[in-house]
Amino acid sequence: MRNALLFGGLFLAQAGLAQEVVAPTPEQAGPARGENTGDYNVVESFETGYRFGVVDGSVGTYRSDVNYGNGIRLLSSNLTVNSRDSHGRWFDQIVLTTVGLGNDPYQSAALRVEKNKLYRYDLLWRLDDYYNPGLPVAAGLHLMDTSRTMQDHNLTLFPQSKVQLRMGYSRNVQDGPALSTVQLCFNGAIYCGSAGSEFPLFMNVRREQNEYRLGADVELAGFKLTLLHTWVYFKDDSGYQENGLASGDNPGAGVTLSQFQRSEPYRGASPYWLGNLTKNSKSLAVNGRAVYVAGRGNFIMDESAFGATPIGAQNQLVQVGGDAGRPQFTGDLSISLFPTANLTLVNNTSVNSTRIDGTSAYEQFNLATQTSDFISFRYLGLRTIANATDLHYRVRKWLSFYGGYHYSARRIEDIEDYANPGGPFSGAMYEQNNHLQEGLLGVRLKPVKAMTINLESEIGRGDRPFTPVSDRNYQTLNGRVEYRIRKLTLNSAYQQNYNNNSITLTSYSSHARNYSANAAWAPRDWFTLDASYAKLHLDSLSGIAFFAGFPQVSAFTSNQIYISNIHAANFGSRFVVKKRVDVYVGYSITRDTGDGRASAVPAGTTAPVSLVFTPVQTFPLNYQSPLARVSIRLNPKLRWNAGWQYYNYHEDFGLFSFYQGYHANTGYTSVTWSF
Amino acid sequence: MASDYLGSNVCKTCHADVWFNFYKNPHYKSIASGDQLPERTGCEGCHGPGKAHVEAHGGKTTIPRAFSLMEPQAVLDACLNCHARDFGKVNIRRSQHSLADVVCTNCHSIHKSPVPQFLLAKKQVEVCYGCHAAVRAQFAMPFKHRVNEGFMTCTDCHNPHGAFAPTWGMADRPPMMQQAVGNEEPCLKCHADKRGPFAYEHPPARVEGCQVCHFPHGSTNAKLLVRPVTFTLCLRCHNGAGSYGTRNNGITLLSQTHNMLDPRYQRCTTCHVRIHGSNSDSYFLR
């Protein structure tokens, strides 16, 4: 019994740390070691109760960030059944854990059933009630209220033998309503400009992916061979519809939409082959992998729009059909050498080839005025060859050095073409090559057994980055100090990333510095303390070019600064009163102080361009969440729990005077029981 | 020597507290199977032959493999005696964790695991947060993936035992990503509608990866974007300068009709709704 209490105490002490969401309650009911029933031992605990949420302010943002609502839930459950002699008739182990079943926005269930030597079955089922309004600068036109349900099944036959068979099935479904937009101008042109307007559309999201897996692992002569074939099928049957008069977001164009319908079924398949060969010995480890995927998608779109323009009623039809393909090959060869007990040398070479091509025929008809047809086509080919060599040398128990040299070469080929029906393609092709070299050097010190100090630096040079924000001339500095004894862990870390990708206009540079510290202290079984602090700093400078005012013949060019200074802290403490009452209090805060300015637009700013670009250089905000929870053991098999968590989200300036702050009181009361 | 192996029944005489619950431990399979060699069975399968330990009447230093006294590399070697065969661990020797001396016992507790699977020392997210405090701060931001809420775990996207070289980005970055089918970014395991293939892909998503526009863990910006508004995000690249982009002559500058003083043109994705990729329009309008 004493051991059982010790084990239970350990469980509680560990589980009580780092509570970020008030429910479910981590404390379990019933004996931690379970009860014996025949040839099996059963450990089970179920928590059921009522969760509530009261929101004030922007409910849309709350639902996007938190989304806990009201109702009865099976907040969590745990069931473990173990065969006591590992020779159960049908199974030796069942492990079932669930979170949030009932109607929580985040639900999951994990099941493992296993019979030693014969089979192992794993199921993971998850549901995410996804709600996301459009960005403020999208004027709230976009919104999504869908659920994503995912399930993964994996069955392994003969899991302990030298020949294993594996099969699996995964399903990913997204379903629900959404608001999208379409740009229309009814003038026969495909791109509208000032003549068009953007209209909100009702969207019925229906997406589904099914994946089937079949494979085997074979061990022979010290090698292990893994073969896997996967069939992935994706389909999108989302539809769009609008019935009713809408004027869009550009009333000046005089375009109205009275009826709209779009259907665009998509069918995609990605058959996938994987082969992997691995070998391990005392002085050598080798692994080779080859993967081939032949992705393909077929699509068609049929769109009709009815509306009015300044020149009268309009009727527009758009039809698109075609296919897209993406054959992809990847190969890796990794060799690890251990010439002495103190030296590790690892080399990895990988090759990746991806080609994306397809045909798309686009036809747009304006029945009242004119017809416009063309065919466009894109080919994008990527080939990357990379080699990485890393070395780790332990000079003494308290001193080791490590370093690495990583090289990769990437070639991109691109064809962007179009032609009128029956006409020739221009045949223009573009090619570019980037070579990236990277060096890494680090030292690790262990001045005392409980302390580790790690310092490293990395420097990289690319000669042809793909975008102005890609890695070009970059360097990183990392430092980490950790002190760990049985009841106390302290660590702090510093990471700095600097990238300079500069040419005449873009002058892009970014500088990120992260400081963090963490402490976890468990001096007694009945008391734990956990705290962390992080400062995440980012400043970047981008060269931008744009048109402002209409009409304009030349673009404005300027630099856009963005500065973020985030201070984030977490605190949590758990203590037990008289071995019956578990109390947890916690607090987390994320505070972005921005660049320190007092208002979004500094006083005296009057230039129209500055009024657009200055307020988005920084985005100070405050997000904090205190929580408290109590769990009382009423008897060995029953606990009563209650908790409260408060959320407060506040934007200092909003975005263009659009604020989406909220505060919410959430909580729950529940019982945890074991039978 | 084979005669130095005494069998687990000897160990339980003194270590009854460990033995009492050991039948629930996955390592018990080595005992239950009855067909493993002594050096791969039960207590001695991990700790080595127990004869010297018994003859000395206990003591950590008499255990051939006392993990709390072992160097990180020795811990890794001991566990990989069996676990090197697992497909998920084939890259463990070159993983950033191994090269940083973060080995099995830093995350796993073989005898006192409080979680029902994988013998983790704590809940998975707490194991990771223990070192990655900056990541913990990101998951506590207002917009984030639902890791704290229990919907996701770190291993949905990362393989802490080491992963194959990423097929996006360059060199060996980003590290330790658990790739999706087709070696793509793990994001596409859930966001399957972004996978395509599309007739028109947004090239940076395929070349550089999703993180060129999104913070993967959490952000103070909606939709995990790296900027609070979309037009400053898009204008970082679409400035027509240099030799960037697929045509080597700069990434397309917005057309003259895009008057950035008009709020209508500040909402890039209101028109370019299929920004990740489209089958119908090379400008992602449909």
Interface residues (C-beta under 8 A of the other chain):
Chain A: N3 L6 F7 L10 F11 Q14 A15 L17 A18 E20 V21 R33 N41 T61 S64 D65 N78 T80 N82 S83 R84 D85 S86 H87 D92 Q93 V95 T97 V99 G100 P105 Y106 Q107 S108 A110 R112 N116 K117 R126 D128 N132 L135 P136 V137 A138 A139 L141 H142 R148 M150 Q160 N172 Q174 S180 T181 V182 Q183 I190 Y191 G193 S194 E198 R207 Q209 E211 D217 E219 K224 T226 T230 V232 F234 D236 D249 N250 R262 E264 Y266 G268 S270 Y272 N276 T278 N280 K282 A285 N287 R289 V291 V293 G295 R296 G297 F299 M301 E303 V318 V320 G322 D323 A324 G325 R326 Q328 T330 D332 S334 S336 A341 T344 V346 N348 S350 N352 T354 I356 G358 T359 S360 Y362 S376 F377 R378 L380 L382 T384 A386 A388 D390 H392 R394 K397 S400 Y402 G404 H406 Y407 S408 R410 I412 D414 E416 Y430 Q432 N434 L436 Q437 E438 R444 T452 N454 G460 G462 R464 P465 F466 T467 P468 V469 S470 D471 R480 E482 T489 N491 A493 Q495 I503 T504 L505 T506 Y508 N514 S516 A517 N518 A520 S532 Y533 A534 L536 S542 G543 I544 A545 F546 F547 A548 G549 F550 P551 Q552 V553 A555 T557 Q560 Y562 S564 I566 A568 N570 S588 T590 D592 P608 V609 V612 F613 V616 F619 L621 Y623 S625 Y649 L655 F656
Chain B: D17 F20 N21 Y23 K24 Y28 K29 I31 A32 S33 E71 Q73 D77 L80 A84 R85 F87 V90 N91 R93 R94 L99 A100 D101 K112 P114 P116 Q117 A121 K122 K123 V125 E126 Y129 G130 C131 A133 A134 R136 A137 Q138 F139 A140 M141 P142 F143 R146 N148 E149 G150 F151 M152 F164 A165 T167 M170 A171 D172 R173 V181 G182 N183 K189 C190 A192 D193 R195 G196 P197 F198 A199 Y200 E201 P203 P204 R206 V207 E208 V212 T220 N221 A222 K223 R227 P228 V229 T230 F231 T232 L235 R236 C237 N239 G240 A241 G242 S243 Y244 G245 T246 R247 N248 I251 L253 L254 S255 Q256 T257 H258 N259 M260 L261 D262 P263 R264 Q266 R267 T269 T270 C271 V273 N279 S280 D281 S282 Y283 L285 R286
